[in-house]
Amino acid sequence: MPVPEVRRRRRRTKVVATLGPASSTPEMIYELFSAGVDVFRLNFSHGSHEDHAQRLAMVREVESQTGRPIGVLADVQGPKLRVGRFRSGHVELRAGQDFRLDLMDTPGDARRVQLPHPEIIEAAGLGTHLLLDDGKIRLEVVRRAQDLLETRVITGGRLSDRKGVNVPGALLPIPALTVKDRADVAFAVDQGIEYVGLSFVQRPEDVAEARELAGGKAWILSKIEKPQALAALDAIVALSDAIMVARGDLGVELPPEDVPLAQKRIIRTARAAGKPVIVATQMLESMIHAPAPTRAEASDVATAVFDGADAVMLSAETAAGDYPVEAVRMMDRIVGRVERDEGWREVNAASRPEPEHTTSGAIASASRQVADTIGAQAIAAFSHSGFTALRVARERPDAPVIGFTPMKTTARRLALVWGVHALEVPETHTMTETVAKATSLARREGFANRGDEIVVVAGVPFGRSGTTNALRVATVSRSAAAAHAPDTGAAGSEV
């Protein structure tokens, strides 16, 4: 397979795509990457560890062929709550009828079904509403006993085996990580996957538990899909490495009119904290079976870009759809068109959070201001951990960000971050050497030409994470060969 001629994306907002039956060959993964995918998602609600290992190996092979770091997200299932089975496989529930949920492990009928979750029975009270099958069926609790809930059907319909149950407004005493999830996280960490997606987060303690399990070997991405998570949003974001606006279950548990406002609030909070944030679910859903999206879906993607999301995500569109490559191309086109609009630039500048009151925050803010003032072609952020590139990306600069690092894992993690063109490069040990490397890479990767200026930020002393404290303006003055020279390849001044 040929290496793509264009090594860099022209857009800032990243694209995440889910792998599945429609996208599990090396050729298809290569096509998806070439079409615009920056990060691939493995959905652990489906498939075996062997399936995911094979897909991961294909992604790594594409990465090797293209020379571009590609991030991978392992999205674990979480505590999915479901009813039991029915004798006939399904029943029809009518509005106004009584219907019992109990712990008995026997097939259900039109009068009752098993609810194998005593936690729900314990948390529910009189008047509690239960939403079944993604909210299509609504029940209201009219009586509660130790081992059952008597409910009245508010909204009826067809209910079949193993459909999901949501309990809006109730903090359920269940861990965010099931036994299966723990095994999946251990597998993901062992495979060297960059991000672990934590489903159905309710409390900061859920994130802390996942961080301990990952042992620092993967970044924790918390999926905000419960009203309880919104109530503790600041604390959850603070403990997380990245955030997802998971609009599937969030849209079930919140009134529809509240979901857009929740999306904006989650993005705003994550941006202020400098944490990458993904908007997910039903973005181009009609493209599962159609070659083009609806106008509403195109507007939905555009809204996420205007809101300042780091990335937008495709789920079934690429995992099981008929047009996976076309869906990625369409996402790429919509994002690119929005980012060429002057109105987007104005919104981007107006929504920029206040600089953090730290040395790192001040340097990152200064890098944007200096780049804007002198018309720099790029901001080069050198970092072991990715911290420097994250701080600069938080500023949403007009100039593209080159995030270069000697750590392969860091480069892959930065593939998710807004505006960052991530590169794995050999270690540098001095600011002079770092500037030489930065100017050479900016020219090699097509960001700058001879005589152009770039801004370089790094942490001194080198090799220590979390210390962004140096800024230099440099002029590109030599060829890409300068990347290997110990002396300066650029003229410049340091701040």
SULURWO-V851695 format. One record per residue. PHI is phi in whole degrees, 0 to 359 (999 if undefined). NEAR is the number of other C-alpha atoms within 10 Angstrom. Layout:
BEGIN
PHI,NEAR
PHI,NEAR
END
This chain:
BEGIN
999,10
288,7
284,13
303,14
292,8
270,10
276,15
239,14
277,16
271,14
266,20
261,23
287,24
270,26
242,26
251,28
230,29
270,24
269,27
192,23
303,12
276,18
213,22
236,19
240,16
303,18
295,13
291,16
297,24
296,24
298,18
296,23
298,25
297,20
284,21
141,21
288,27
256,25
223,26
257,25
254,25
255,27
269,19
281,21
286,14
226,12
84,12
263,10
299,14
297,9
301,14
291,23
296,15
293,14
294,22
298,23
297,13
294,19
299,24
297,17
292,15
298,23
302,17
295,13
291,14
267,19
73,14
246,20
295,25
235,26
278,25
228,27
249,25
265,26
263,24
278,26
290,20
79,21
282,17
286,14
263,17
220,18
282,23
278,23
253,21
247,20
303,13
261,12
89,13
195,16
221,19
253,11
260,20
251,17
303,14
97,13
280,15
272,19
209,20
256,22
246,23
220,23
265,18
290,15
273,12
227,14
302,15
271,23
215,19
288,18
254,12
202,21
202,24
290,22
238,25
281,17
223,17
301,15
298,13
292,22
299,21
292,16
277,13
284,22
224,17
300,13
90,13
298,17
260,22
249,21
252,20
247,22
55,20
57,16
87,17
293,13
240,20
237,21
240,25
240,22
288,22
248,15
206,15
233,17
238,11
297,10
235,14
199,19
234,25
268,18
233,25
244,22
285,21
270,17
236,18
267,17
150,15
277,12
239,20
246,17
306,19
60,18
285,15
286,16
234,21
241,23
235,19
300,20
84,14
255,16
275,17
274,16
281,12
231,13
286,16
287,23
246,24
277,15
301,10
299,15
299,21
298,17
294,13
292,22
296,25
301,14
296,16
299,28
295,20
296,12
278,13
80,13
288,22
281,24
235,28
248,28
273,26
259,26
272,24
56,26
297,25
243,27
224,20
303,19
298,15
297,20
291,25
300,15
297,13
294,25
297,20
296,10
293,16
286,20
62,11
78,11
269,18
214,25
279,21
266,24
253,29
271,31
268,27
268,28
218,24
232,27
303,21
296,18
292,22
297,19
292,12
242,14
300,19
301,15
292,15
294,26
297,26
300,16
274,17
267,23
266,22
203,26
225,26
234,27
275,25
269,22
281,23
295,14
290,18
299,25
287,20
279,21
273,21
252,17
302,10
307,11
290,9
271,11
296,17
301,15
290,10
297,20
302,20
296,17
294,16
297,24
298,24
299,19
293,18
295,27
297,24
299,18
274,20
71,24
252,22
302,24
224,29
254,27
256,29
224,21
91,18
61,20
290,26
229,27
300,20
297,17
282,23
300,22
232,14
234,16
282,14
217,17
277,18
283,14
294,9
295,11
294,17
299,18
292,14
297,17
298,24
299,21
299,16
299,23
292,24
297,20
291,19
99,25
298,28
287,30
208,27
240,26
236,28
254,27
250,24
295,22
305,30
256,28
283,22
222,17
279,21
276,17
226,18
297,30
291,24
297,18
296,28
294,26
299,16
295,20
300,27
300,21
294,16
296,16
299,25
299,18
294,13
299,19
288,20
271,12
276,10
296,10
298,12
296,18
297,16
293,11
296,13
301,19
290,14
291,9
265,16
295,16
289,16
299,11
300,17
291,17
274,8
223,11
299,13
298,23
296,21
294,16
294,24
297,30
297,21
295,19
298,29
294,22
297,15
295,17
299,22
296,15
293,9
264,12
69,15
300,23
281,21
194,26
246,33
262,33
246,31
264,30
197,28
284,24
271,20
95,24
301,23
297,28
296,31
298,24
297,24
292,31
298,28
303,29
282,25
47,24
289,23
292,20
287,20
296,22
252,29
262,25
263,32
247,30
207,24
279,18
258,17
302,16
299,21
297,23
300,28
293,25
297,23
290,30
298,26
273,30
273,30
308,25
74,29
262,29
264,25
273,28
220,24
266,18
225,17
297,13
302,18
244,18
235,13
223,14
293,22
300,19
295,20
295,26
296,32
299,30
296,29
296,31
294,34
295,25
293,24
300,24
285,18
297,16
272,15
86,12
270,20
213,20
244,18
306,15
95,13
284,18
255,25
228,29
253,30
243,27
235,31
199,28
245,23
240,16
287,14
290,18
91,15
250,12
286,15
81,17
240,17
269,28
217,19
225,19
222,24
220,22
264,22
229,23
255,23
289,25
226,20
222,19
282,15
299,20
297,13
295,20
299,23
257,13
267,12
285,15
273,14
295,19
250,27
207,25
263,18
181,17
230,11
250,13
250,10
END
